[in-house]
């Protein structure tokens, strides 16, 4: 289990001003990485998502939640995880977000790095979504 440390994170998007907690529950088997996400952002509805990544590099499909002016909506998402020789994990999440003028394809790329002592997970994240491009770093502490 991991909890976001906002003070150690860098360049968080403006909506993180309202985030009271961001937690990850990660389990791994030989073939998959399961990530349960829970975000408390001051809204009445807690944001909960579950992602299952295939560790063989093949894509998987799921639904992802996106907050819109009308509230949370579920959108189709394609997931891919690739490990690198230096031990980092690259995750790609592609979403199809309905917009008034058609569907917008949003892409998130995360590079995960675990500290040598196993107590800190740093995720460098690059988002390309309807709000524009964002590049930031989230630091999670093992809880």
Backbone as CSV, one residue per row, in Angstrom:
resi,resn,N_x,N_y,N_z,CA_x,CA_y,CA_z,C_x,C_y,C_z
1,UNK,0.840,-1.180,0.000,0.000,0.000,0.000,0.884,1.242,0.000
2,UNK,0.474,2.230,-0.767,1.275,3.435,-0.968,0.399,4.669,-0.820
3,UNK,0.953,5.730,-0.234,0.239,6.990,-0.046,1.055,8.123,-0.668
4,UNK,0.379,8.970,-1.439,1.048,10.100,-2.076,1.562,11.088,-1.037
5,UNK,2.818,11.495,-1.204,3.413,12.555,-0.384,3.439,13.806,-1.264
6,UNK,2.443,14.676,-1.087,2.333,15.864,-1.933,3.539,16.786,-1.768
7,UNK,4.110,16.850,-0.581,5.252,17.745,-0.329,6.492,17.316,-1.111
8,UNK,6.682,16.022,-1.307,7.850,15.528,-2.037,7.605,15.437,-3.543
9,UNK,6.342,15.474,-3.946,5.993,15.407,-5.361,6.308,16.736,-6.029
10,UNK,6.432,16.715,-7.367,6.821,17.929,-8.096,5.836,18.236,-9.223
11,UNK,5.509,19.512,-9.357,4.711,20.033,-10.472,3.339,19.369,-10.598
12,UNK,2.721,19.031,-9.468,1.399,18.405,-9.514,0.399,19.334,-10.205
13,UNK,-0.534,18.777,-10.987,-1.553,19.600,-11.644,-2.408,20.341,-10.606
14,UNK,-3.036,21.432,-11.033,-3.801,22.297,-10.139,-4.870,21.548,-9.354
15,UNK,-5.481,20.501,-9.931,-6.565,19.817,-9.221,-6.061,19.074,-7.987
16,UNK,-4.740,18.873,-7.875,-4.196,18.239,-6.669,-4.272,19.161,-5.456
17,UNK,-4.552,20.453,-5.673,-4.773,21.361,-4.545,-5.934,20.866,-3.685
18,UNK,-6.911,20.206,-4.328,-8.097,19.704,-3.629,-7.976,18.248,-3.185
19,UNK,-6.910,17.565,-3.583,-6.759,16.152,-3.238,-6.303,16.039,-1.793
20,UNK,-7.122,15.348,-0.997,-6.778,15.123,0.408,-5.959,13.855,0.576
21,UNK,-6.203,12.858,-0.280,-5.402,11.632,-0.250,-5.450,10.948,-1.609
22,UNK,-4.341,10.298,-1.945,-4.214,9.523,-3.182,-3.467,8.258,-2.770
23,UNK,-4.155,7.123,-2.837,-3.577,5.865,-2.375,-3.543,4.839,-3.498
24,UNK,-2.516,3.999,-3.455,-2.378,2.875,-4.378,-2.268,1.597,-3.562
25,UNK,-3.008,0.575,-3.963,-2.845,-0.766,-3.399,-2.369,-1.633,-4.567
26,UNK,-1.129,-2.102,-4.484,-0.505,-2.807,-5.600,-0.251,-4.256,-5.219
27,UNK,-0.685,-5.156,-6.088,-0.374,-6.571,-5.931,0.180,-7.072,-7.252
28,UNK,1.097,-8.001,-7.159,1.742,-8.512,-8.363,1.798,-10.035,-8.315
29,UNK,1.501,-10.631,-9.450,1.691,-12.070,-9.612,2.755,-12.247,-10.694
30,UNK,2.962,-13.451,-11.090,3.948,-13.714,-12.142,3.549,-13.065,-13.466
31,UNK,2.223,-12.940,-13.702,1.749,-12.477,-15.003,1.112,-11.094,-15.005
32,UNK,0.664,-10.618,-13.835,-0.060,-9.339,-13.821,0.372,-8.433,-12.672
33,UNK,0.134,-7.147,-12.895,0.296,-6.126,-11.870,-1.082,-5.501,-11.690
34,UNK,-1.627,-5.616,-10.480,-2.938,-5.065,-10.178,-2.745,-3.796,-9.360
35,UNK,-3.382,-2.717,-9.789,-3.258,-1.443,-9.089,-4.660,-0.919,-8.786
36,UNK,-4.983,-0.828,-7.496,-6.246,-0.221,-7.065,-5.928,1.205,-6.642
37,UNK,-6.629,2.157,-7.231,-6.396,3.582,-6.983,-7.587,4.137,-6.211
38,UNK,-7.295,4.954,-5.195,-8.341,5.622,-4.432,-7.920,7.072,-4.218
39,UNK,-8.747,7.994,-4.714,-8.438,9.417,-4.591,-9.598,10.122,-3.899
40,UNK,-9.261,10.812,-2.815,-10.239,11.638,-2.106,-9.916,13.077,-2.466
41,UNK,-10.824,13.715,-3.227,-10.523,15.051,-3.754,-11.527,16.116,-3.336
42,UNK,-12.202,15.883,-2.215,-13.140,16.886,-1.712,-14.517,16.803,-2.336
43,UNK,-14.673,15.992,-3.364,-15.976,15.814,-3.990,-16.737,14.738,-3.207
44,UNK,-18.067,14.716,-3.321,-18.841,13.721,-2.563,-18.485,12.276,-2.951
45,UNK,-18.143,12.072,-4.214,-17.872,10.725,-4.700,-16.358,10.447,-4.704
46,UNK,-15.949,9.432,-3.948,-14.559,9.000,-3.911,-14.197,8.406,-5.271
47,UNK,-13.032,8.749,-5.810,-12.594,8.198,-7.091,-11.900,6.870,-6.817
48,UNK,-12.481,5.784,-7.353,-11.888,4.455,-7.203,-11.764,3.821,-8.580
49,UNK,-10.562,3.302,-8.859,-10.318,2.636,-10.138,-9.432,1.419,-9.893
50,UNK,-9.556,0.435,-10.767,-8.684,-0.728,-10.700,-8.108,-0.971,-12.081
51,UNK,-6.790,-1.165,-12.110,-6.085,-1.418,-13.359,-5.348,-2.741,-13.245
52,UNK,-5.474,-3.589,-14.264,-4.747,-4.867,-14.317,-3.852,-4.833,-15.550
53,UNK,-2.550,-4.802,-15.309,-1.565,-4.757,-16.394,-0.980,-6.136,-16.613
54,UNK,-0.861,-6.521,-17.879,-0.178,-7.774,-18.224,1.324,-7.504,-18.224
55,UNK,2.088,-8.320,-17.516,3.529,-8.097,-17.430,4.294,-8.650,-18.623
56,UNK,3.589,-9.282,-19.570,4.260,-9.757,-20.781,4.272,-8.698,-21.886
57,UNK,3.773,-7.486,-21.574,3.804,-6.397,-22.547,2.573,-6.310,-23.430
58,UNK,1.638,-7.259,-23.305,0.426,-7.204,-24.120,-0.573,-6.241,-23.485
59,UNK,-1.456,-5.707,-24.300,-2.441,-4.739,-23.825,-3.587,-5.432,-23.100
60,UNK,-4.194,-4.699,-22.183,-5.425,-5.131,-21.533,-6.413,-3.962,-21.611
61,UNK,-7.671,-4.263,-21.384,-8.734,-3.251,-21.484,-9.449,-3.116,-20.146
62,UNK,-9.920,-1.915,-19.864,-10.676,-1.653,-18.645,-11.505,-0.394,-18.839
63,UNK,-12.156,0.040,-17.779,-12.839,1.328,-17.736,-12.051,2.206,-16.770
64,UNK,-11.928,3.480,-17.087,-11.219,4.432,-16.242,-12.164,5.578,-15.925
65,UNK,-12.022,6.149,-14.738,-12.873,7.282,-14.361,-12.165,8.588,-14.704
66,UNK,-12.953,9.532,-15.197,-12.459,10.862,-15.542,-13.438,11.861,-14.948
67,UNK,-12.908,12.860,-14.250,-13.788,13.881,-13.678,-14.049,14.948,-14.739
68,UNK,-15.318,15.236,-14.959,-15.741,16.250,-15.928,-16.560,17.302,-15.178
69,UNK,-16.924,18.403,-15.844,-17.802,19.386,-15.181,-19.132,18.770,-14.733
70,UNK,-19.528,17.661,-15.364,-20.774,16.981,-15.001,-20.566,15.884,-13.967
71,UNK,-19.353,15.748,-13.429,-19.060,14.696,-12.450,-18.181,13.610,-13.045
72,UNK,-18.068,12.496,-12.321,-17.238,11.385,-12.786,-17.944,10.616,-13.891
73,UNK,-17.185,10.264,-14.925,-17.701,9.387,-15.979,-16.696,8.251,-16.174
74,UNK,-17.185,7.113,-16.636,-16.311,5.985,-16.967,-16.057,6.002,-18.465
75,UNK,-14.794,5.806,-18.823,-14.425,5.806,-20.241,-13.584,4.558,-20.529
76,UNK,-13.630,4.056,-21.776,-12.799,2.906,-22.128,-11.312,3.261,-22.028
77,UNK,-10.517,2.300,-21.557,-9.075,2.524,-21.431,-8.322,1.269,-21.865
78,UNK,-7.193,1.497,-22.527,-6.285,0.428,-22.916,-5.018,0.587,-22.100
79,UNK,-4.553,-0.503,-21.495,-3.411,-0.481,-20.595,-2.256,-1.301,-21.153
80,UNK,-1.034,-0.813,-20.913,0.148,-1.566,-21.325,1.268,-1.302,-20.321
81,UNK,1.965,-2.349,-19.917,3.096,-2.220,-18.997,4.309,-2.896,-19.618
82,UNK,5.455,-2.202,-19.540,6.705,-2.746,-20.071,7.810,-2.503,-19.054
83,UNK,8.556,-3.544,-18.728,9.668,-3.348,-17.799,10.934,-3.056,-18.594
84,UNK,11.818,-2.271,-17.978,13.069,-1.918,-18.643,14.219,-2.664,-17.960
85,UNK,15.357,-2.640,-18.607,16.515,-3.343,-18.065,17.000,-2.737,-16.753
86,UNK,16.717,-1.440,-16.515,17.169,-0.801,-15.274,16.181,-1.010,-14.119
87,UNK,15.172,-1.849,-14.329,14.227,-2.169,-13.267,13.028,-1.250,-13.184
88,UNK,12.972,-0.231,-14.028,11.811,0.657,-14.027,10.673,0.028,-14.822
89,UNK,9.478,0.521,-14.574,8.295,0.042,-15.260,7.678,1.208,-16.017
90,UNK,7.384,1.001,-17.296,6.725,2.028,-18.103,5.294,1.580,-18.324
91,UNK,4.363,2.446,-17.931,2.939,2.164,-18.064,2.322,3.171,-19.022
92,UNK,1.510,2.668,-19.934,0.780,3.530,-20.865,-0.714,3.280,-20.680
93,UNK,-1.458,4.370,-20.481,-2.914,4.299,-20.358,-3.496,5.177,-21.455
94,UNK,-4.243,4.575,-22.367,-4.904,5.321,-23.449,-6.404,5.318,-23.164
95,UNK,-6.987,6.506,-23.155,-8.420,6.636,-22.863,-9.122,7.298,-24.041
96,UNK,-10.397,6.969,-24.211,-11.233,7.619,-25.214,-12.291,8.420,-24.478
97,UNK,-12.136,9.751,-24.494,-12.989,10.635,-23.706,-14.010,11.306,-24.628
98,UNK,-15.314,11.120,-24.352,-16.328,11.775,-25.192,-16.325,13.283,-24.963
99,UNK,-16.312,14.024,-26.060,-16.336,15.488,-26.022,-17.496,15.945,-26.907
100,UNK,-17.943,17.192,-26.756,-19.058,17.669,-27.588,-18.780,17.535,-29.092
101,UNK,-17.519,17.666,-29.502,-17.186,17.598,-30.933,-16.606,16.255,-31.345
102,UNK,-16.848,15.207,-30.563,-16.322,13.883,-30.899,-15.501,13.320,-29.752
103,UNK,-14.811,12.234,-30.023,-14.029,11.541,-29.003,-12.587,12.023,-29.027
104,UNK,-12.035,12.295,-27.841,-10.638,12.715,-27.709,-9.855,11.557,-27.139
105,UNK,-8.742,11.216,-27.771,-7.888,10.159,-27.255,-6.846,10.785,-26.329
106,UNK,-6.901,10.388,-25.069,-5.988,10.869,-24.045,-4.945,9.783,-23.777
107,UNK,-3.683,10.181,-23.643,-2.616,9.212,-23.377,-1.840,9.653,-22.137
108,UNK,-1.677,8.718,-21.214,-0.874,8.920,-20.014,0.295,7.946,-20.067
109,UNK,1.501,8.459,-19.853,2.682,7.596,-19.773,3.298,7.799,-18.397
110,UNK,3.461,6.689,-17.681,4.049,6.728,-16.351,5.317,5.885,-16.326
111,UNK,6.365,6.425,-15.733,7.585,5.667,-15.500,7.723,5.484,-13.994
112,UNK,7.651,4.230,-13.560,7.683,3.878,-12.146,9.086,3.475,-11.743
113,UNK,9.557,4.011,-10.608,10.867,3.646,-10.087,10.757,3.427,-8.583
114,UNK,11.171,2.252,-8.137,11.157,1.911,-6.723,12.526,2.222,-6.131
115,UNK,12.540,2.865,-4.961,13.814,3.174,-4.309,14.513,1.874,-3.897
116,UNK,15.819,1.952,-3.704,16.591,0.753,-3.360,16.151,0.146,-2.033
117,UNK,15.658,0.971,-1.102,15.192,0.435,0.179,13.734,-0.044,0.119
118,UNK,13.064,0.132,-1.039,11.703,-0.349,-1.220,10.637,0.458,-0.500
119,UNK,10.980,1.653,-0.003,10.034,2.431,0.783,9.423,3.607,0.029
120,UNK,9.972,3.923,-1.163,9.481,5.061,-1.944,9.254,4.621,-3.387
121,UNK,8.089,4.951,-3.911,7.758,4.698,-5.314,7.591,6.058,-5.985
122,UNK,8.448,6.340,-6.970,8.369,7.599,-7.698,7.777,7.317,-9.077
123,UNK,6.733,8.065,-9.404,6.069,7.909,-10.697,6.183,9.228,-11.449
124,UNK,6.943,9.201,-12.543,7.011,10.363,-13.435,5.888,10.182,-14.443
125,UNK,4.997,11.161,-14.515,3.790,11.029,-15.327,3.707,12.140,-16.357
126,UNK,3.373,11.759,-17.582,3.132,12.711,-18.665,1.725,12.444,-19.200
127,UNK,0.870,13.459,-19.106,-0.515,13.360,-19.576,-0.699,14.217,-20.813
128,UNK,-1.411,13.686,-21.783,-1.857,14.450,-22.940,-3.369,14.254,-22.985
129,UNK,-4.109,15.275,-22.557,-5.553,15.139,-22.455,-6.246,16.424,-22.904
130,UNK,-7.601,16.473,-22.853,-8.295,17.674,-23.335,-7.849,18.967,-22.653
131,UNK,-7.319,18.885,-21.434,-6.848,20.072,-20.734,-5.455,20.507,-21.153
132,UNK,-4.824,19.750,-22.047,-3.475,20.062,-22.504,-2.478,19.020,-22.022
133,UNK,-1.202,19.328,-22.206,-0.141,18.407,-21.796,0.349,18.790,-20.408
134,UNK,0.554,17.776,-19.575,1.057,17.993,-18.226,2.160,16.977,-17.950
135,UNK,3.187,17.428,-17.244,4.324,16.586,-16.914,4.610,16.805,-15.428
136,UNK,4.541,15.742,-14.624,4.743,15.901,-13.189,5.275,14.627,-12.561
137,UNK,5.657,14.730,-11.285,6.222,13.591,-10.585,5.476,13.383,-9.269
138,UNK,5.008,12.156,-9.067,4.327,11.805,-7.839,5.230,10.898,-7.011
139,UNK,5.351,11.208,-5.722,6.168,10.402,-4.818,5.222,9.733,-3.812
140,UNK,5.246,8.405,-3.805,4.412,7.621,-2.896,5.298,6.969,-1.842
141,UNK,4.811,6.972,-0.608,5.525,6.381,0.519,4.792,5.089,0.913
142,UNK,5.561,4.038,1.146,4.969,2.764,1.546,4.262,2.948,2.883
143,UNK,3.025,2.454,2.945,2.248,2.632,4.182,1.831,1.294,4.771
